[in-house]
């Protein structure tokens, strides 16, 4: 009887972990979509190319140091 209780408790815990992982995966997918959309919006904003060049130049400068 004790073994069956332990198995049942473990099954409940595994089910909860599975649900949490599914939620995390969904949130990660939604975050990825959001970031892609934000990047697309930024690309069409005025001054995007100039700002991108500044960031890349700063990155290169920091890399050389």
N, C-alpha and C positions, 0 to 999 in steps of 0.2 A: 504494500500500500504506500509506503514512504517513497519508493522509487517512482511510482506513478505520479505522485504529487510533485516531485522534483522535475519530472519530465514535463508536466503541465505548466509549471512555473517557467521553465526554460523556454517552452514554446511561446508563452505570452511575451517574454522578454525579446525573443527573436522577432516576433511579429511587430513589436513596438520599434525595434531597431530598423526593421525593414521599412516601416512607415516613415520613420524619420529620414532615412536615406532617400526615399522617394521624394519627400518634400525638399530635401537639400538639392537633389538633382533638378527638380522643377525650378527652384529658385535660381540655380546657376544658369539654367537655360534662359530664363526670363531676363536675368542680369546681362547675359551675353547679347541677347536681342536688343536690349535697351542701349548698351554701349555701341553696338553697330549702328543703331539709328541715330544716336547722338553724333557719332563720327560722320555719318552721311550729312547730317544737318550742318555740322561745322564746315564741311568741305564746300558748301554752297554759300557760306557767309562771306561778305566782303572782307578782304585782308587775310584770308586763310593762308594763302601761299606765302605771304610776307611773314606771318607769324610762324609758320612751319619752318621757313628758312632760318629764322632767329633761333628757334628751339634746336634745330640741327646744328647750327653754328656753335651754340652754347655747349651742346653735347660733345662736339668735336674738341672744343677748347678744354673742357673738363677732362676729356679722354687723354689729351696731350700732356696734362699736368702731372 
